[in-house]
Amino acid sequence: MKFLLKLCLLIFASTISLTPAWATGVYDLPVPDASTWVIDQAEVISRSNEGQLSTTLANLAKTTGNQVRVVAIRRLDYGQNIETLSDELFTTWFPTLEAQSHQTLIVLDTLTNDAAIRTGTEVKTLLDDATATSVVEETIGIPLKQGNKYNQAFLGAGDRLVAILSGAEDPGPPQFDNDLNLEGTFTQAEDTKKGNAAIWVIVLLVLATVIPMATYFFYMGFPN
């Protein structure tokens, strides 16, 4: 019985310690300072490429005043989708219209490979909504669909955005096989919610089983 209690408590402690790491909400991400351009919580970008991307985006900000930040997370918090998280991050990090005006934010959930982009008013004069959508769905989406090529996706998006926001000609998205089903890369929000809900149901079932057992044996004691 003592072994059973120890096992239950170990499972309970492990579940509690791991649960927060599964999901990411707006307050789980650090507010970027003036020198932070890439937040790779999912650890899908190599260090060398992260450094290269950061340097590229830093130079863009220095020469044009337009700032681009990239965020990669492991999975969304329960009840969220990529659009709501992107909205919350954009308004939390840049709370006023003035602060948002020269900002571009890209957020990617690597569990579903859903991505979203948010832009400020001044950025929109150079980067229209159709092109912004193309950056997410093609420049990022195509490499992910072709084998989760995160480094290629982010470097390509960075290069394309730097060209556009510097006033140069849009280099366009990468070429891809016309038979490629690009829509399959982006899970619908409802599917994401169902997946999130299933994980939380499992966690709650484990807790509902372990806690009463541990409590019972703790208070009732054990036979010698």
Secondary structure, 3 states (H helix, E strand, C coil): CHHHHHHHHHHHHHHHHHHHHHCECHHHCCCCCCCCCEEECCCCCCHHHHHHHHHHHHHHHHHHCCEEEEEEECCECCCCCHHHHHHHHHHHHCCCHHHHCCEEEEEEECCCCEEEEEECHHHHCCCCHHHHHHHHHHHHHHHHHCCCCHHHHHHHHHHHHHHHHCCCCCCCCCCCCCCCCHHHHCCCHHHHHHHHHHHHHHHHHHHHHHHHHHHHHHHHCCCC
